[in-house]
């Protein structure tokens, strides 16, 4: 396979990139200065080699702790549980939440063979054992798997005497936090309800 076709094939593996978009990107890369192409290639290699998980919340970071966990002004009494790091970033862009996070890295999905042990619930429960957390906001996507995960978390956390809330349904059913506008996310956080 020639190098251009190989590049198109590799770009097609990215989410939301079809063959037409991949071809357009490949030709753009082909016409770009070599130093720009090398910088792009190095950035891709660096992100795979230098990015890891925060030892507290499991967000992605290039340090031991992510910027949220390093921030002493953030309250430790409220934890917002999200599915993926991109959901955390979507909420952070609103500026409406001043607590801490916990990233599950997935949701419970029996049809896909994903149970509670395959996502980061054990780490969340260990954090809650410290006794400083007063509320857990479950901010999973409003789809069947997100709702199942929220219900499971509620059943595990409530016996600990910790308030469990779910973000309000200002987010459309079937939508993803990553693509929701800031105002809707802000209203969803403010309108959260007990589970």
C-alpha positions in Angstrom: 0.0 0.0 0.0 1.4 3.4 -0.9 2.1 5.9 1.9 -0.9 8.2 1.0 -3.4 5.3 1.0 -1.9 4.1 4.3 -2.4 7.5 5.8 -6.0 7.7 4.6 -6.6 4.3 6.0 -5.2 5.2 9.4 -7.1 8.5 9.5 -10.3 6.7 8.8 -9.8 4.9 12.2 -10.5 8.2 14.0 -14.0 8.8 15.3 -16.2 10.8 12.9 -13.7 10.6 10.1 -14.9 8.9 6.9 -12.9 8.2 3.8 -13.7 11.6 2.3 -12.6 13.6 5.4 -9.6 11.3 5.7 -8.6 12.0 2.1 -8.9 15.7 2.6 -6.8 15.6 5.8 -4.2 13.4 4.1 -3.8 15.8 1.2 -3.6 18.7 3.6 -0.8 16.9 5.5 0.9 16.1 2.2 0.9 19.8 1.3 2.0 21.1 4.7 5.6 22.0 5.5 7.7 19.1 6.8 8.2 20.8 10.2 4.4 21.1 10.8 4.0 17.4 9.9 6.8 16.3 12.2 5.3 18.5 15.0 1.9 16.8 14.5 3.5 13.3 14.5 5.5 14.1 17.6 2.4 15.5 19.4 0.6 12.2 18.7 3.5 10.1 20.0 3.9 12.4 23.1 0.2 12.1 24.0 0.5 8.3 24.0 3.8 8.3 25.9 3.4 11.1 28.4 -0.3 11.1 29.3 -1.4 8.9 32.2 -4.1 8.9 34.9 -4.4 11.2 37.9 -3.7 9.0 41.0 -6.8 10.5 42.7 -9.6 11.1 40.2 -8.4 9.1 37.2 -8.6 12.1 34.8 -5.9 12.2 32.2 -2.8 14.2 33.0 0.9 14.4 32.3 1.7 14.8 36.0 1.0 12.7 39.1 -2.2 14.8 39.8 -4.4 16.5 37.3 -4.9 20.3 37.6 -8.3 19.9 39.4 -6.9 17.6 42.1 -4.0 20.0 42.6 -6.2 23.0 43.1 -6.6 23.6 46.8 -9.6 25.9 46.3 -11.7 23.0 45.1 -14.0 21.5 47.7 -13.4 17.8 48.6 -17.0 17.5 50.0 -18.6 17.1 46.5 -17.5 14.6 43.8 -18.9 14.7 40.3 -18.7 11.2 38.7 -18.3 11.2 34.9 -17.9 8.5 32.4 -14.9 9.7 30.5 -12.3 12.5 30.7 -13.9 14.4 27.9 -17.1 14.7 30.0 -15.0 16.2 32.8 -13.6 18.8 30.4 -17.1 19.6 29.2 -18.3 20.4 32.7 -15.1 22.3 33.5 -15.7 24.6 30.5 -18.9 25.8 32.2 -17.1 27.1 35.3 -20.2 26.1 37.3 -18.7 23.2 39.3 -16.1 23.8 42.1 -15.8 20.3 43.5 -13.7 17.3 42.6 -14.3 14.6 40.0 -14.1 10.9 39.6 -13.7 9.4 36.1 -15.2 5.9 35.7 -13.7 5.2 32.2 -16.9 3.6 31.0 -20.3 2.6 32.1 -22.0 -0.6 33.1 -23.2 -2.3 29.9 -24.1 -6.0 30.3 -24.8 -6.4 26.6 -21.1 -5.4 26.0 -19.9 -7.6 28.8 -19.0 -4.5 31.0 -19.9 -4.9 34.6 -19.1 -2.8 37.7 -15.6 -4.5 38.0 -14.6 -3.3 34.5 -14.9 0.4 35.3 -13.4 2.5 38.1 -16.1 2.1 40.8 -13.7 0.4 43.3 -11.5 3.5 43.3 -14.5 5.7 43.9 -15.6 3.7 46.8 -12.1 3.8 48.3 -12.2 7.6 48.0 -15.6 7.8 49.7 -14.2 5.8 52.7 -12.2 8.8 53.8 -15.4 10.4 55.2 -14.9 13.9 53.8 -17.3 13.5 50.9 -20.9 14.7 51.6 -22.4 14.5 48.1 -21.8 12.5 44.9 -23.2 14.0 41.7 -23.7 11.3 39.1 -23.1 12.9 35.7 -23.3 9.9 33.4 -25.0 10.3 30.0 -28.8 10.1 30.0 -28.9 6.8 28.1 -29.8 3.3 29.3 -26.2 2.4 30.3 -25.6 5.8 32.0 -28.9 5.4 34.0 -28.0 1.8 35.0 -24.6 3.0 36.2 -26.2 5.9 38.1 -28.6 3.5 39.8 -25.9 1.0 40.7 -23.8 3.9 42.2 -26.7 5.2 44.2 -27.3 1.7 45.7 -23.7 1.4 46.7 -23.2 5.0 48.0 -26.4 5.8 49.9 -25.7 3.2 52.7 -22.6 5.2 53.5 -24.7 8.2 54.5 -23.6 10.2 51.5 -26.1 12.2 49.5 -26.3 11.0 45.9 -27.7 13.3 43.2 -28.1 13.0 39.4 -27.6 15.9 37.1 -30.9 17.3 35.8 -32.4 16.2 32.5 -31.5 19.5 30.8 -29.3 17.3 28.6 -31.3 15.6 25.8 -31.9 11.9 26.3 -29.4 10.1 24.1 -27.0 13.0 24.1 -23.4 13.1 25.2 -22.0 15.5 27.8 -19.1 16.2 25.4 -21.4 17.8 22.8 -23.7 19.7 25.2 -23.4 23.5 25.4 -22.2 25.2 28.5 -25.5 26.8 29.5 -27.3 23.4 29.4 -24.6 21.8 31.4 -24.7 24.6 34.0 -28.5 24.3 34.4 -28.2 20.5 34.6 -25.7 20.7 37.4 -27.8 23.3 39.3 -31.0 21.3 38.8 -29.6 18.0 40.0 -32.0 15.8 42.0 -31.7 13.0 44.6 -31.6 9.5 43.1 
